[in-house]
Amino acid sequence: MLAERNRRRDDRPMKILAVCIGAAEILPGKKYRTGINKHVVGGAVMIDAEGLIGDAICNRKHHGGCDQAVYVEGSLTLDWWSHELGRRLEPGSFGENIVIEGLDNCDVSVGDRFIAGDLVLEVTSARIPCATFAAKMGDPKFVKRYFQARRPGIYCRVIEVETVAAGAAVTHIPYAGARVTMPEMIATHGQRLSPQDRARYLSAPIHHKLRAMLESEAVGS
C-alpha cells in the first residue's frame, strides 16, 4: 500500500509555483525586524547552503541555518488554509520561500527530497509557529490554530545548490527509511517521545537541533 501511494505521488506532476524572498521589516506592534513578509520574485534566484540569496533572516537563533535553509509550502496546503481562513493566500503569505504546485504538506516526511533541475532539497523538520507568525496573520490565537491544524510548513537543507525560478519541474522522492511525517512532527513538538519513536526520529535526517535534544534525552533515560 505504501509503495503504491508513493508511486502515485511520484507520478503526479509538480512544479515550482513561486519563489519568494523578503526584506527586513518591523511588523505592526513589534519592535524587532523580521523577514517573514515574503514577495514573489519574477526571475531566477540562487539557492546556496544557507538559503535564497537576498532573503532576509533576522533572528538566526531560531531561523535560517543549514537545516532551515529553505521553507517550502505545498499549494494544496495553502489552498486548504485559504478555505479555512476564508481568504485567498498568495504565495509568500506564510513566509515561505518556495511554493510547490500539487504538493500536500501532509504527504511529506523527514528525509524526503525535492529535485528541481540540479537543485536538491532534503526535508529536515516541520515549521513551528511563533508570535511573529501570529502577528503577520493578524491573529493572536493563530499559533494554537496552526498547531491544531497539523499541516505545518516544511524546512529543508540544501544538498545541491542551484539557481531556480517559477515553472521548474519538481520531483518528490520519498525517504526510503522509517517515516516521520510533518503532521506527526508538529503533534509531538515539546513532548517526550517513547524510546521506539525516539529511535525512529533519530534514524531519519532530522534537524540537528532536534537530533541533539533527542540524543540528550536518550542518554538521560
Buried (B, 14 or more C-beta within 10 A) or exposed (E): EEEEEBEEBEEEEBBBBBBBBBBEEEBEEEEEBBBBBBEBBEEEBEBEEBBBEEBBBBBEEEBBBEBBBBBBBBBBBBEBBBEEBEEEBBBBBBBBBBBBBBBBBBBBBBBBBBBBBEBBBBBBBBBBBBEBBBBBBEBEEBBEBBBEBBBBBBBBBBBBBBBBBBEBEBEBBBBEEBBBBBBBBBBBBEEEBEEEBBEBBBEBBBBBBBBEEBEEEEEEE
